[in-house]
Amino acid sequence: MTMQSKPDEEFQIVSFYRFVSFSKTELSKIHKELIKEGATNNIVGLILLSKEGINATLSGKKENINNYLQFIEKQKGLEDLFYKRSPSTIPAFKKLRIKTKKEIITFGKPGKSASFGFHDLEPEEWEAMLNEEKVTILDIRNDYEIELGQFKKAKNLGLKEFNEFSKKLQSVELPKEQKTLLYCTGGIRCEKAITEMEKQGFKEIYQLKGGIIHYLKIFSNKSFEGECFVFDHRVAVDQSLNPSQKYALCPHCGQAAGRKIKCAHCKKHTKVCKHCINKKIEHLMTCSKNCAYHFRMGHQCRK
C-alpha cells in the first residue's frame, strides 16, 4: 500500500508505545486487524508488536489517523494511549509495515519497562530541573542522532546501537547518588534503560515524558539545540517539529546528510553525510547507489 501526496497537503505523524502483555493468539489477531484497518484508512508507517507491547509511528491525513487510533484504542490493553504528534507535508513512509518481534525496542532484554523508582517529567518540570546544580543530563540515543542536536550540557554513552547501553553504562563514571535526567526521542528507550540503571545502582532517575518530540511541542529554541533525528523519510524535525530542510537521507549509508555536493557521475546537486565524505572514496561523492556503481565502472553519464 502506498500513498500519493500533493506538495500542499498536510499530513500528521503520530508516534506512541505501550508496554502490555500480549499472548501469541492476541498478537496474531491484532496483527491482522491492524493491517486491514490501516488499508481502509490509507495509513502508512511502522508498527512493532511483541509479547511485551506495541511501538508505532504512523502517517496519514488527520481524519484517517484519528479513525485508526480510535480503532487501536478499542484493543485490550491499548486504551488511553499517549501520542506524540507533528505535522508534515509528506507521508513520511511509503507503506504500512507491521512486524512481530521479540521486543518493541531492540535492547536484548525482553520484558516490561520499569514501573517504579523514577519520575515522569512533563516538559515544564524537565525545563525547571535542567537548571539545578547537581544533576546529570543523559542522552541515551545513538551517536548519529546526537550529532544533529541535543540538550545543553547533556552527556552521552557513545552508542552505535541501543543494545550496547548496559555495557556502555558500566564503562563510564557517572554519579549514581545524584539526580539523573534521562531522555531519548519519544521515551520508549528510557523506559528500558531505567530498569538497567536501577540494577547498576542509580538512585534517582527522572525521565522526560514523551521525549524530545513532546518537549519541542512545548518549548522550541529553548534548552534543546539543533534538530531531532527521526526514523522515517523526514530524517529529522526542526524546532517547530516540521520536516528538516537541513538534512536528507545519505544515499550511501542512510544516515542524516547535511553536506552539499555535486554528483561525480551525473553532476546533480545532492547531500551526503560527513562520514561518507570523510572516507575520501570517490564513488561516495555521488547522488545514489546507481550513480556510484556507474562511476566505479567508468561509464559515461547518459542524462
N, C-alpha and C positions, 0 to 999 in steps of 0.2 A: 504494500500500500504506500503510495506517495502522495504528497500534497503540493499542488502548484500554487505559487504565490505571486501577487502583483506588488510592485515596488511600494505602493502607498497603503497596502493592507497592514493592519495591526494584529499581531499575534500575542498570546500570553505564554510565558514559560512558567511552569509550576513544578516545584520540587517538594518532596515530602518523604518521610520514612516512618516506620513504626516497628518496634521490636515486640512481636507477639508470636506465640507458639501455633504453628500450623501442622496438622497431620499430613501424611503423604496423600491421603484421599482429598483433603481440603485443598492442598496445593494444586492437584490436578484439576479440580473443579474450578477454582478461581482463575487458573491459567487460561482455560478455555473461555470462560465468561468474559475475562478482560480483553481477549483478542476479538471476540465477537462485538462487544460493546465499543471497543476502540475503533473498529472498522465502521460502525454505524455513525460515530461522531467525527470521523476523519481525524483521529488523533495520531500524532507521531511522537516518538520518544523512546525511552528505555525504562523498562520495569524489571527489577531483580526480585525474585521470590525465593524464599528458602524456609526451612522449618523454623527459623528464628524471626521471620517477618517479611517486610516489604520495603523496598527502596526505589523511588521513581523520580524521573524528570520527564515531564510531558510538555507538548507544544500543540497549540491549536487556536482556533477562534474562541473568543471569550465564552460565548454561549455553549459551544461544544465542550470546552474544557469544564465548565460548570456542570453540564449534564453528566459527563464522565466521572467527575469527582463525587457527585451525588450517588451515582451507581456504586462507586468504590466504598463509600461510607455505609452502604447497606450491608456490606460483608461483615461477618462476625469478627470482632476484634479491631475493626478499622473505623470505628465511629470517632467523630470529632478530631480528625487529623489536623496537624499544624502545617500550614502551607507557606512556602516562600514563593512569591510571585514577582515577575519582572516583565516588562514589555519587550517586544521585538518586532522588527519589520520583516523577519524571516522565520520560517517554521523551526529552525534550529536542529532538526533531524530530517532525514529523508523518509523514514518509515517507522512503524511501531515494532519494537523488538521486546519480547517478554521472555526472560530466561530464568530457569530454575537452577539455583546454585547452592553450594554448601553454606555460604554466608552472603548477606546482603551488602557487606562491605568487606573486601579481602583483608583479613587480619591474621589468619592462620589459627584462630581460636574461636570456633563456632560457639554460640551461646548468647544469652541475653545480655543487654547492656547493664551498666551499674544503675541501681535503683535507689542508692542511698550514699551518704558520705560526701556529697558535693552539692553545690547550689547552681541552679539555672539562673543566669543573669539576663534580664531584659537589657536592650541596648543602652537605655538611660543609666541603669545600675552599673553596667560594664564601663561606660564612659567615666562615671564618677570614680570607680575603683582604679582605673588606669593611672590616676594621678596620685595614688597613695605611694608612700616611700618604699616600704618593704613588700614588694610584690614581684613575682616572676611572670612575665608575659610569654607564653609558649605557643608558637605556631607549629602545628603538627602536620602541615601539608607537605607535599613533595617539593624538592628544591626548585624544579622548573616552574611551579606555581608561585613560589615565594619571589622569584625574580621579577614578576610583574607588579607586585605590590604586597605590603604587609603593614601591620600596626607599628607605630613608632616604638622603639626600644624592645621589640619582640626578639626573643631567642628562637632558634630552631635546631633540629637534630640532624640536618643534612640528609634527609630521607630521599631515597630514589623511589621507593615504594612503601606503602603504609605498613606492610607486613614486617618491615625492618624495625618498627617502633620499639618493641620490647628490648632488643639487644642494644639499640642506639641509646635508649634511655639509661641503661645500665652503664654505658661507657662515658657518660658526661656527669659533671658535678653540678647539681642544682640543689639549692637549699630546700630540703624537704619539710622543714618546720614552718616556713613562711607561706603566705598565700600564693597559689599558682593559678594564673588566669589562662585558661586553655581555649583555643579557638581553631576552627577549620572553615571550610567553605559554607557548609549547611548545617553542621552539628553532629552528623552521624559518626564521624571518626572520633570525635571527642568522647562519645558515649562508650565506645570500645576501649579507648585509651585510658579512661578514668579507672576502670577495673584493674588494669595492669599497673597504673600508678599507685593505687592503694596497696597492691601487693608489694610494691617496691618501697613502701614506707612514706609516701607523700601524705601529709596530714590534712591540708585544707585546699581543696580543689574547687575552682569556680569555672563554669562553662558558659560561653557566650551563646545564649539561646538563638537558634536559627542561623548561627554562624555569621560570616561576613555579609552574606546576601541579606539577611534580616537587618543587620546593623546599618547597611548602606541605605536601606529604605527609610531609616530614621535620621541618620547622620551622614551627609555627604560632605566631602572635603573637610573632614574633622581629624580624627586620630588615625584613620586608615589612609595610607598613602599609596597612590598608584591605582592599578586596576586589579580586578579579581578574576583569576583563571577559572573557566568553566569547561566541563567535559562535553561540549557539543559544538555545533558549527559556528557559534558566536565567538569561540575561542576565549574571550574574556568579556566582562562587562565593566563599564566605566563607573564613575562615582554616582551617576544617576540611574544605574542598572540598565543602561542601554547597551546594545551590542557594540563591542570595541571598534573604533575607527583606526586604532593604532596598530592592532595586531591581526595577523591572518594565520592560517594553519601552514606550517612549513611543509612544502611539497615532498620533502625527503624523509623527515622523521616524525611529522605530526605535532611537534611542539609549537609554542607560540612564536611566530616570526614577526620581527619588527624592523629588520634591516632591508632597505630597498636595494634591488639590484636590477641589472638588465640581463635577461637570459642569454647565456653564452651561445645558445643554439638558434632560437627564434627571435631574439632581441626584444621580446616582450618585457615590460616592466612588471616586477613582481616582488614578493617579500620572502626572505629565507631567514631561518633562525640563526642567531650568532654562533651557536655550537657547530652547525654545519659550515658556516663561513670560516670559523677558526680552524677547521680541519685542513683548509687550504687545498682542497681537492677540486680540480677544475670542473668536473661534471656535476658537482653540487651547486655550482653557480648557474643553475638552470631553473625554469619555472615549473617543471613537472618531472615525474619519473620517465615519461615518454621522451621528453627533450633530453634528459640526462642519458638515456640509452642511445639515442641517435648521435649525441655529441661524442660519446665514447667510441661509437662505431665509425666516426668521421664522416657521417652522412651530411649532405648539404640540406639546408632548410628549404622546404618547398612552399612555405607560407608566403 
